[in-house]
Amino acid sequence: MREMKSGRLLVISHEFPPVGGGGSSGFRDQLDALPGAEGDIITSLAEGLPAFEQRGAFRIHRVGLSKKINYETSGSRAASWLVFAAFTLAALGKGFVLCLRSEYSLVIANYAIPAGLVSLLLGKLFSLKTAVNIIEADILDPGSECREPYRGPLRLAVMAALRGADKLTAISSHIRGLARLHYGASLEIDVVPFPASLPEISPLSRAEAGFGEKDFVLAFTGRLVKRKGLAFAVRSLAALGPDVKLVIIGDGPEKGPLSALAAQLGISGRLIFKGFLGESEKFSILSACDAFLVPSLHEGLCLAAVEAMHAGLPVITTRNGGITDIVEEGVNGLFTDYGDVEALNEKVRRLKEDAGLRARISAANPAKAAGFLPRKTAASYLEALGL
């Protein structure tokens, strides 16, 4: 793949690993995949992390209200907006100083707010080209569990960030559609998914993974939060035969309620919590499962499904969000409707009873997943940015 054209990048993202979730880690992986990329990253202060850090060819500058108060620790919605405002002002100040000291070919914002506002203002002040990468929380308010668009001043802020950018990218066609629906049908937006790290897998036998030879094992990976729909999945599990089990890789605030629900339904022994696993162990466990479950209320993209496909698993998913870019009915997975226990059970039974369908999907899925390798998404990102 060709290297990026000369010129430093100024990157702004209020979340950058280890702070944040998939929106920050996916963007980091995208930056890491850009050949020859270098520059500065402005992100939030966080406890235990230095205000300045050299990370490869990028210098990281952490700014904001306090190392102890950030987007992950702010708690209340009002406190979150205080942190939002503090980061916007601090990032603008740091960006102003950096633009005086260095020349940049492009200012990239990950998230329309708050980063997109900062990039818009810096672009105007220093006559710089700007780009905004859009994720679902930019368009739909997380306070509504991403069911409703922003209202009032926040809507105006998102609109300014999107309409003022020179380049727009979205991580899925679903998010592009939402942006056009709520902020202007004429917006030119390139779809560039985040990359997926797809290592060589050391497969486990079912016995090594702790599964019975006759078990039909569903897998889930991700953070255990309400929008992931795991309560719906557990209720579905209770209506299936005793040989159907669900392995959950990950952790989060819903673990306790899910355990309690499983106990109430009498299926605690069929719900297996693995916690957070290293990448190698995670893929090894996936290789011993039969299918992957995405019961979410919504997904901006769902790279977890791509990882499961790399392990050869068919995907059973709700048809909500960017995962429709990944899964094609009957080709690499099956769709169901969020909250419909009987519909989900019918899909599980179909895969369980049709070994030929499972085999066809398992054979096709690794090649589909390879389309998300870093070198491929990076080439698309460079083209979209004009670099």
C-alpha positions as CSV (number, residue, x, y, z in Angstrom):
1,M,0.0,0.0,0.0
2,R,1.3,3.5,-0.9
3,E,2.4,5.8,1.9
4,M,0.5,8.8,3.0
5,K,1.4,12.0,1.2
6,S,3.8,14.3,3.1
7,G,2.4,16.4,5.9
8,R,1.7,16.1,9.6
9,L,-1.8,15.3,10.9
10,L,-3.4,17.1,13.8
11,V,-5.9,14.6,15.4
12,I,-8.5,15.5,17.9
13,S,-10.5,12.9,19.8
14,H,-11.9,13.4,23.3
15,E,-11.4,9.6,23.9
16,F,-8.2,7.8,23.0
17,P,-7.1,4.5,24.4
18,P,-6.9,3.4,27.1
19,V,-9.8,5.9,27.7
20,G,-13.0,5.0,25.8
21,G,-14.6,2.1,24.0
22,G,-14.9,0.9,20.5
23,G,-15.0,4.4,19.0
24,S,-11.6,5.3,20.4
25,S,-9.9,2.0,20.0
26,G,-11.1,1.5,16.4
27,F,-9.9,5.0,15.5
28,R,-6.5,4.3,17.1
29,D,-6.2,1.2,15.0
30,Q,-7.1,3.1,11.9
31,L,-4.4,5.7,12.6
32,D,-1.9,2.9,13.3
33,A,-2.6,1.4,9.9
34,L,-1.9,4.6,7.9
35,P,1.6,4.1,6.4
36,G,3.9,7.1,7.1
37,A,1.4,8.9,9.2
38,E,2.7,11.3,11.9
39,G,1.6,14.3,13.9
40,D,-0.1,15.3,17.1
41,I,-3.1,13.9,19.0
42,I,-5.2,16.0,21.4
43,T,-7.3,14.0,23.8
44,S,-8.6,14.1,27.4
45,L,-6.7,14.0,30.6
46,A,-7.1,10.8,32.5
47,E,-5.9,9.5,35.9
48,G,-2.7,7.5,35.6
49,L,-1.8,8.8,32.2
50,P,0.8,11.6,31.5
51,A,-0.2,14.9,30.1
52,F,2.3,14.4,27.3
53,E,3.4,11.1,25.7
54,Q,5.2,10.0,22.6
55,R,3.5,7.1,20.9
56,G,5.3,6.0,17.8
57,A,5.2,8.8,15.2
58,F,2.5,10.7,17.1
59,R,2.7,13.0,20.1
60,I,-0.2,12.7,22.5
61,H,-1.4,15.8,24.4
62,R,-3.9,15.2,27.1
63,V,-6.0,18.3,28.2
64,G,-9.2,19.0,30.1
65,L,-10.7,19.7,33.5
66,S,-8.9,17.1,35.7
67,K,-7.2,13.8,35.5
68,K,-9.8,12.4,37.9
69,I,-12.8,13.7,36.0
70,N,-13.3,12.6,32.4
71,Y,-15.9,11.1,30.1
72,E,-15.7,7.7,31.9
73,T,-15.8,9.0,35.4
74,S,-18.1,12.1,35.2
75,G,-21.2,10.2,36.3
76,S,-24.2,12.5,35.8
77,R,-25.3,13.9,32.5
78,A,-24.7,17.5,33.7
79,A,-21.2,16.6,34.8
80,S,-20.6,15.0,31.4
81,W,-21.5,18.2,29.7
82,L,-19.2,20.2,32.0
83,V,-16.3,17.8,30.9
84,F,-17.4,18.2,27.3
85,A,-17.2,22.0,27.5
86,A,-13.9,21.9,29.4
87,F,-12.3,19.6,26.8
88,T,-13.6,21.8,23.9
89,L,-12.0,24.9,25.3
90,A,-8.7,23.1,26.4
91,A,-8.4,21.3,23.1
92,L,-8.9,24.5,21.2
93,G,-6.2,26.2,23.2
94,K,-3.7,23.4,22.8
95,G,-4.6,23.1,19.1
96,F,-4.0,26.9,18.7
97,V,-0.5,26.6,20.2
98,L,0.3,23.5,18.1
99,C,-0.8,25.2,14.9
100,L,1.5,28.1,15.6
101,R,4.4,25.8,16.1
102,S,3.8,23.2,13.4
103,E,2.4,22.9,9.9
104,Y,-0.3,20.4,9.3
105,S,-1.8,19.0,6.1
106,L,-5.1,18.0,7.7
107,V,-7.0,18.3,11.0
108,I,-8.9,15.1,11.7
109,A,-11.7,14.9,14.3
110,N,-12.9,11.6,15.6
111,Y,-16.5,12.3,16.7
112,A,-18.5,15.3,15.5
113,I,-18.8,16.6,19.1
114,P,-16.7,17.8,20.8
115,A,-13.8,17.2,18.5
116,G,-15.5,18.3,15.3
117,L,-16.2,21.7,16.7
118,V,-12.5,22.1,17.7
119,S,-11.3,21.1,14.2
120,L,-13.8,23.4,12.6
121,L,-12.6,26.4,14.5
122,L,-8.9,25.6,14.0
123,G,-9.5,25.0,10.3
124,K,-11.0,28.5,10.1
125,L,-8.3,30.2,12.1
126,F,-5.4,28.6,10.3
127,S,-6.9,27.9,6.8
128,L,-6.5,24.2,7.3
129,K,-8.4,21.3,5.7
130,T,-10.5,19.4,8.1
131,A,-12.1,15.9,8.3
132,V,-14.6,14.5,10.7
133,N,-15.1,10.8,11.4
134,I,-18.7,10.0,12.4
135,I,-19.9,7.3,14.8
136,E,-23.4,6.6,16.0
137,A,-23.2,8.7,19.2
138,D,-22.6,11.7,17.0
139,I,-26.0,11.5,15.4
140,L,-28.2,9.8,18.1
141,D,-28.1,10.9,21.7
142,P,-26.6,8.3,24.0
143,G,-28.9,9.7,26.7
144,S,-31.8,8.1,24.8
145,E,-29.8,4.9,24.3
146,C,-29.2,6.1,20.8
147,R,-32.9,6.0,19.9
148,E,-33.4,9.8,19.3
149,P,-31.3,12.5,17.6
150,Y,-29.8,15.4,19.6
151,R,-32.0,18.4,20.3
152,G,-31.3,22.1,20.9
153,P,-27.8,23.4,21.1
154,L,-26.2,20.0,20.7
155,R,-28.0,19.5,17.4
156,L,-26.7,22.8,16.2
157,A,-23.2,21.8,17.3
158,V,-23.3,18.6,15.4
159,M,-24.7,20.4,12.3
160,A,-21.9,22.9,12.4
161,A,-19.3,20.3,12.7
162,L,-20.6,18.2,9.8
163,R,-21.5,21.0,7.4
164,G,-18.3,22.8,8.1
165,A,-15.9,19.9,7.5
166,D,-14.0,19.5,4.2
167,K,-14.2,15.7,4.4
168,L,-16.6,13.4,6.2
169,T,-16.3,9.7,6.9
170,A,-18.6,7.3,8.7
171,I,-17.9,3.9,10.0
172,S,-21.0,2.3,8.4
173,S,-23.6,3.0,5.7
174,H,-26.2,3.0,8.6
175,I,-24.4,6.0,10.2
176,R,-24.1,7.8,6.9
177,G,-27.8,7.3,6.4
178,L,-28.6,8.7,9.8
179,A,-26.3,11.7,9.3
180,R,-28.1,12.5,6.0
181,L,-31.5,12.0,7.5
182,H,-31.0,14.3,10.4
183,Y,-28.4,16.8,9.2
184,G,-28.8,17.1,5.4
185,A,-29.4,14.7,2.5
186,S,-26.7,16.4,0.5
187,L,-23.8,15.7,2.9
188,E,-21.0,13.9,1.0
189,I,-19.9,11.1,3.3
190,D,-17.5,8.2,2.5
191,V,-18.1,5.0,4.4
192,V,-14.8,3.6,5.9
193,P,-15.1,1.0,8.6
194,F,-12.7,0.7,11.4
195,P,-10.2,-2.1,10.9
196,A,-10.3,-5.4,12.8
197,S,-7.3,-7.2,14.2
198,L,-7.5,-10.7,12.9
199,P,-4.6,-12.8,14.3
200,E,-3.8,-16.4,13.5
201,I,-6.0,-18.6,15.6
202,S,-4.9,-21.5,17.8
203,P,-8.1,-23.6,17.9
204,L,-9.3,-25.4,20.9
205,S,-11.2,-28.7,21.0
206,R,-14.6,-28.5,22.6
207,A,-13.2,-30.5,25.5
208,E,-10.3,-28.1,26.0
209,A,-12.8,-25.2,25.9
210,G,-15.0,-26.9,28.6
211,F,-17.9,-27.6,26.3
212,G,-19.7,-30.9,25.8
213,E,-19.4,-32.6,22.4
214,K,-23.2,-32.4,22.0
215,D,-23.6,-28.8,23.2
216,F,-24.6,-26.1,20.8
217,V,-22.6,-23.1,22.0
218,L,-23.5,-19.5,21.2
219,A,-20.9,-16.9,21.8
220,F,-21.0,-13.1,22.6
221,T,-18.1,-10.7,23.0
222,G,-18.4,-7.1,24.2
223,R,-19.2,-4.8,27.1
224,L,-22.1,-5.9,29.2
225,V,-24.4,-2.9,28.9
226,K,-28.2,-2.8,28.4
227,R,-28.1,-1.8,24.7
228,K,-26.3,-5.0,23.9
229,G,-29.6,-6.9,24.5
230,L,-28.2,-9.7,26.6
231,A,-31.3,-9.9,28.8
232,F,-33.2,-10.6,25.6
233,A,-30.7,-13.3,24.7
234,V,-30.9,-14.9,28.2
235,R,-34.7,-15.1,28.0
236,S,-34.3,-16.7,24.6
237,L,-31.8,-19.2,26.0
238,A,-34.3,-20.3,28.6
239,A,-36.7,-21.3,25.8
240,L,-34.2,-23.5,24.0
241,G,-33.1,-27.0,24.8
242,P,-30.6,-27.8,27.7
243,D,-27.8,-28.5,25.2
244,V,-27.8,-24.8,24.1
245,K,-25.3,-22.7,26.0
246,L,-24.2,-19.1,25.8
247,V,-20.6,-18.0,26.4
248,I,-20.1,-14.4,27.3
249,I,-16.6,-12.9,26.8
250,G,-16.4,-9.5,28.4
251,D,-17.6,-7.6,31.5
252,G,-19.7,-4.7,32.5
253,P,-22.5,-3.4,34.7
254,E,-25.1,-5.8,33.4
255,K,-23.2,-8.9,34.6
256,G,-25.0,-9.0,38.0
257,P,-28.5,-8.5,36.6
258,L,-27.8,-11.1,33.9
259,S,-26.6,-13.7,36.4
260,A,-29.7,-13.0,38.5
261,L,-32.0,-13.4,35.5
262,A,-30.4,-16.7,34.6
263,A,-30.8,-17.9,38.2
264,Q,-34.5,-16.8,38.1
265,L,-35.0,-18.8,34.9
266,G,-33.1,-21.8,36.1
267,I,-30.4,-21.7,33.5
268,S,-27.4,-20.5,35.4
269,G,-25.4,-23.5,34.3
270,R,-25.9,-22.7,30.7
271,L,-24.7,-19.1,30.9
272,I,-20.9,-19.1,31.0
273,F,-19.1,-15.8,31.9
274,K,-15.5,-15.8,30.8
275,G,-14.8,-12.1,31.6
276,F,-12.2,-10.1,29.6
277,L,-9.8,-12.4,27.8
278,G,-6.6,-11.6,25.9
279,E,-6.9,-11.6,22.1
280,S,-5.3,-15.1,21.6
281,E,-7.5,-16.7,24.2
282,K,-10.6,-15.0,23.0
283,F,-10.2,-16.3,19.4
284,S,-9.3,-19.8,20.7
285,I,-12.6,-19.9,22.6
286,L,-14.5,-18.6,19.6
287,S,-13.1,-21.3,17.5
288,A,-14.7,-23.9,19.7
289,C,-18.2,-22.3,19.5
290,D,-21.0,-23.0,17.0
291,A,-22.4,-19.5,16.3
292,F,-22.0,-15.9,17.4
293,L,-24.9,-13.8,18.8
294,V,-25.4,-10.1,18.4
295,P,-28.8,-9.3,20.2
296,S,-28.2,-5.6,20.3
297,L,-30.7,-2.8,20.3
298,H,-28.3,-1.0,17.9
299,E,-24.7,-1.3,16.6
300,G,-22.7,1.4,14.9
301,L,-20.6,-1.3,13.1
302,C,-19.9,-4.3,15.4
303,L,-16.3,-5.5,14.8
304,A,-17.0,-8.2,17.3
305,A,-19.0,-9.9,14.6
306,V,-16.1,-9.6,12.1
307,E,-13.8,-11.2,14.7
308,A,-16.3,-14.1,15.1
309,M,-16.5,-14.5,11.3
310,H,-12.7,-14.7,11.2
311,A,-13.1,-17.7,13.5
312,G,-15.6,-19.2,11.1
313,L,-18.7,-18.6,13.1
314,P,-22.1,-17.9,11.6
315,V,-23.6,-14.7,13.0
316,I,-27.2,-14.4,14.4
317,T,-27.9,-10.7,14.8
318,T,-30.6,-8.1,15.1
319,R,-30.9,-6.1,12.0
320,N,-30.2,-2.8,13.7
321,G,-27.4,-0.5,12.6
322,G,-24.1,-0.9,10.8
323,I,-24.0,-4.7,11.2
324,T,-26.1,-4.8,8.0
325,D,-22.9,-3.8,6.2
326,I,-21.3,-7.0,7.5
327,V,-24.0,-9.7,7.5
328,E,-26.0,-11.0,4.5
329,E,-29.0,-13.2,5.3
330,G,-28.2,-16.8,4.6
331,V,-24.7,-16.1,3.3
332,N,-22.7,-15.3,6.5
333,G,-25.4,-15.1,9.1
334,L,-29.1,-14.8,9.9
335,F,-31.1,-11.8,11.0
336,T,-33.7,-11.6,13.8
337,D,-35.7,-8.8,15.4
338,Y,-34.7,-7.1,18.7
339,G,-36.7,-8.4,21.6
340,D,-38.5,-11.2,19.6
341,V,-37.6,-14.3,21.6
342,E,-39.4,-16.7,19.4
343,A,-37.8,-15.2,16.2
344,L,-34.4,-15.5,17.8
345,N,-35.0,-19.1,18.9
346,E,-36.1,-20.0,15.4
347,K,-32.8,-18.8,14.0
348,V,-30.8,-20.7,16.6
349,R,-32.8,-23.9,15.9
350,R,-32.2,-23.4,12.1
351,L,-28.5,-23.2,12.5
352,K,-28.4,-26.0,15.1
353,E,-30.4,-28.4,12.9
354,D,-28.9,-27.5,9.5
355,A,-25.3,-28.7,9.5
356,G,-24.9,-27.9,5.8
357,L,-25.9,-24.3,6.3
358,R,-23.4,-23.9,9.2
359,A,-20.7,-25.5,7.1
360,R,-21.3,-23.1,4.1
361,I,-21.3,-20.0,6.3
362,S,-18.3,-21.1,8.3
363,A,-16.3,-21.7,5.0
364,A,-17.3,-18.2,3.6
365,N,-16.9,-16.0,6.7
366,P,-13.1,-15.8,7.1
367,A,-12.8,-14.3,3.6
368,K,-15.5,-11.8,4.4
369,A,-13.8,-10.8,7.6
370,A,-10.5,-10.3,5.7
371,G,-12.1,-7.2,4.1
372,F,-11.7,-5.5,7.4
373,L,-7.9,-6.0,7.7
374,P,-6.1,-2.8,8.6
375,R,-4.2,-2.5,5.3
376,K,-7.6,-2.6,3.4
377,T,-9.4,-0.1,5.6
378,A,-6.4,2.2,5.7
379,A,-6.3,2.4,1.9
380,S,-9.9,3.3,1.8
381,Y,-9.4,6.0,4.5
382,L,-6.4,7.6,2.7
383,E,-8.5,7.8,-0.5
384,A,-11.5,9.3,1.4
385,L,-9.2,11.9,3.0
386,G,-7.4,12.7,-0.2
387,L,-4.1,11.9,1.3
